Amino acid sequence: MTARSLNLLVLGRGKTGSIVAEVARERGHRVHCIEAGDNPDGAWLTAERLRDFDAVLDFTEPGAVLTNIEACLDAKKAMVVGTTGWYGEMDRVRSAVKKAGTGFVFGANFSYGVNLFFEIAQAAAPALAHGFSGRITERHHIHKKDAPSGTAVALQRVLEQATGVRLNITSEREGDVTGTHTLELASAGDRIVLTHEAKSRRTFAEGAVLAAEWIIGKTGFYDFKDIIAQL
Ligand SMILES: NC(=O)c1ccc[n+]([C@@H]2O[C@H](COP(=O)([O-])OP(=O)(O)OC[C@H]3O[C@@H](n4cnc5c(N)ncnc54)[C@H](OP(=O)(O)O)[C@@H]3O)[C@@H](O)[C@H]2O)c1
């Protein structure tokens, strides 16, 4: 239970959104969930309906998230966006958040472990300047709508920022795999393999709810990995 009980709106009652709602309730928050059928083209998200919510958490799909963001920013609502597959529009969303004067947290992956994995990968990155080649592989369940995963793209960005080298990403879709990411660095003489394996979606849900608690009362556009130390 946190100090203040929040009124949260969760968009998407799928595999992740439903656990986000469960974790938020466990932490003492009031939660309302909206499904795709209630919200075609963001139609549910009027300023009047959104008025009493403290924050909106989006775990929908790449084809819906930008419309949802636009509607929530129009209503000046704080947002936590876990949905991936929209990062090509990042600059436009950042400007819209600034214009709306609201708080916004996005993250390719809300798991503490994945963000630690990014830091470990960054520490290993100098290998790319010492004769090692690298590649990223991501494996997810067959229903995942975007490829490569937002997490793989974020890992690619971490390594590119550290070394200037942009690694290839291979995407594999199999069964009900929650999410596995591997960075492989290989030289002629050895091989380093770093793997993060998500065992349950609860790890994402906990991070998302902590981000919602954190963003209340703040303004600005934040990447989850940059605020995780404050949660
Ligand atoms: N950041 C993270 O840590 C993290 C972790 C896990 C997943 N994700 C991302 O979160 C997103 C959802 O993942 P998931 O595995 O939960 O997918 P999912 O099981 O397919 O759930 C998505 C849900 O969103 C619903 N939806 C679609 N459009 C909507 C709208 N306009 N309003 C309300 N609901 C809508 C879908 O309903 P219908 O099925 O009826 O269309 C579905 O129930 C994906 O982009 C995924 O990559 C992020």
The ligand as an SDF file (V2000), in Angstrom:
LIG
                    3D

 48 52  0  0  0  0  0  0  0  0999 V2000
    6.9600   -1.8670  -21.3870 N   0  0  0  0  0  0  0  0  0  0  0  0
    6.8800   -3.1010  -20.9140 C   0  0  0  0  0  0  0  0  0  0  0  0
    7.4580   -3.4710  -19.8840 O   0  0  0  0  0  0  0  0  0  0  0  0
    6.0100   -4.0780  -21.6540 C   0  0  0  0  0  0  0  0  0  0  0  0
    5.8160   -5.3830  -21.1740 C   0  0  0  0  0  0  0  0  0  0  0  0
    4.9410   -6.2390  -21.8440 C   0  0  0  0  0  0  0  0  0  0  0  0
    4.3060   -5.8010  -23.0000 C   0  0  0  0  0  0  0  0  0  0  0  0
    4.5450   -4.5420  -23.4560 N   0  0  0  0  0  0  0  0  0  0  0  0
    3.8540   -3.9960  -24.6210 C   0  0  0  0  0  0  0  0  0  0  0  0
    2.5150   -3.7260  -24.2020 O   0  0  0  0  0  0  0  0  0  0  0  0
    1.6350   -3.9080  -25.3130 C   0  0  0  0  0  0  0  0  0  0  0  0
    0.5410   -4.9140  -24.9000 C   0  0  0  0  0  0  0  0  0  0  0  0
    1.1470   -6.1750  -24.7230 O   0  0  0  0  0  0  0  0  0  0  0  0
    0.2840   -7.4590  -24.3300 P   0  0  0  0  0  0  0  0  0  0  0  0
    1.2340   -8.5870  -24.3560 O   0  0  0  0  0  0  0  0  0  0  0  0
   -0.5140   -7.1800  -23.1050 O   0  0  0  0  0  0  0  0  0  0  0  0
   -0.6730   -7.5540  -25.6030 O   0  0  0  0  0  0  0  0  0  0  0  0
   -2.1630   -8.1410  -25.6980 P   0  0  0  0  0  0  0  0  0  0  0  0
   -2.3120   -9.3150  -24.7990 O   0  0  0  0  0  0  0  0  0  0  0  0
   -2.4280   -8.2970  -27.1630 O   0  0  0  0  0  0  0  0  0  0  0  0
   -3.0660   -6.9820  -25.1060 O   0  0  0  0  0  0  0  0  0  0  0  0
   -3.3230   -5.7840  -25.7710 C   0  0  0  0  0  0  0  0  0  0  0  0
   -4.7380   -5.4250  -25.4050 C   0  0  0  0  0  0  0  0  0  0  0  0
   -5.0240   -4.0910  -25.8230 O   0  0  0  0  0  0  0  0  0  0  0  0
   -6.3690   -4.0840  -26.2680 C   0  0  0  0  0  0  0  0  0  0  0  0
   -6.5850   -2.8940  -27.0890 N   0  0  0  0  0  0  0  0  0  0  0  0
   -6.2820   -2.6810  -28.3860 C   0  0  0  0  0  0  0  0  0  0  0  0
   -6.6530   -1.4460  -28.7520 N   0  0  0  0  0  0  0  0  0  0  0  0
   -7.2020   -0.8560  -27.6460 C   0  0  0  0  0  0  0  0  0  0  0  0
   -7.7750    0.4070  -27.3920 C   0  0  0  0  0  0  0  0  0  0  0  0
   -7.8820    1.3570  -28.3420 N   0  0  0  0  0  0  0  0  0  0  0  0
   -8.2600    0.6710  -26.1410 N   0  0  0  0  0  0  0  0  0  0  0  0
   -8.1880   -0.2630  -25.1660 C   0  0  0  0  0  0  0  0  0  0  0  0
   -7.6590   -1.5010  -25.3650 N   0  0  0  0  0  0  0  0  0  0  0  0
   -7.1680   -1.7830  -26.5900 C   0  0  0  0  0  0  0  0  0  0  0  0
   -6.5110   -5.3970  -27.0240 C   0  0  0  0  0  0  0  0  0  0  0  0
   -7.8490   -5.7750  -27.1780 O   0  0  0  0  0  0  0  0  0  0  0  0
   -8.2580   -6.7880  -28.4040 P   0  0  0  0  0  0  0  0  0  0  0  0
   -7.4890   -8.0280  -28.1700 O   0  0  0  0  0  0  0  0  0  0  0  0
   -9.7240   -6.9060  -28.2060 O   0  0  0  0  0  0  0  0  0  0  0  0
   -7.8590   -6.0840  -29.6630 O   0  0  0  0  0  0  0  0  0  0  0  0
   -5.7740   -6.3350  -26.0750 C   0  0  0  0  0  0  0  0  0  0  0  0
   -6.6430   -6.8370  -25.0660 O   0  0  0  0  0  0  0  0  0  0  0  0
    2.5180   -4.3530  -26.4880 C   0  0  0  0  0  0  0  0  0  0  0  0
    2.8830   -3.2230  -27.2630 O   0  0  0  0  0  0  0  0  0  0  0  0
    3.7590   -4.9250  -25.8080 C   0  0  0  0  0  0  0  0  0  0  0  0
    4.9170   -4.8440  -26.6040 O   0  0  0  0  0  0  0  0  0  0  0  0
    5.3710   -3.6890  -22.8030 C   0  0  0  0  0  0  0  0  0  0  0  0
  1  2  1  0
  2  3  2  0
  2  4  1  0
  4  5  1  0
  4 48  2  0
  5  6  2  0
  6  7  1  0
  7  8  2  0
  8  9  1  0
  8 48  1  0
  9 10  1  0
  9 46  1  0
 10 11  1  0
 11 12  1  0
 11 44  1  0
 12 13  1  0
 13 14  1  0
 14 15  2  0
 14 16  1  0
 14 17  1  0
 17 18  1  0
 18 19  2  0
 18 20  1  0
 18 21  1  0
 21 22  1  0
 22 23  1  0
 23 24  1  0
 23 42  1  0
 24 25  1  0
 25 26  1  0
 25 36  1  0
 26 27  1  0
 26 35  1  0
 27 28  2  0
 28 29  1  0
 29 30  1  0
 29 35  2  0
 30 31  1  0
 30 32  2  0
 32 33  1  0
 33 34  2  0
 34 35  1  0
 36 37  1  0
 36 42  1  0
 37 38  1  0
 38 39  2  0
 38 40  1  0
 38 41  1  0
 42 43  1  0
 44 45  1  0
 44 46  1  0
 46 47  1  0
M  CHG  2   8   1  16  -1
M  END
$$$$
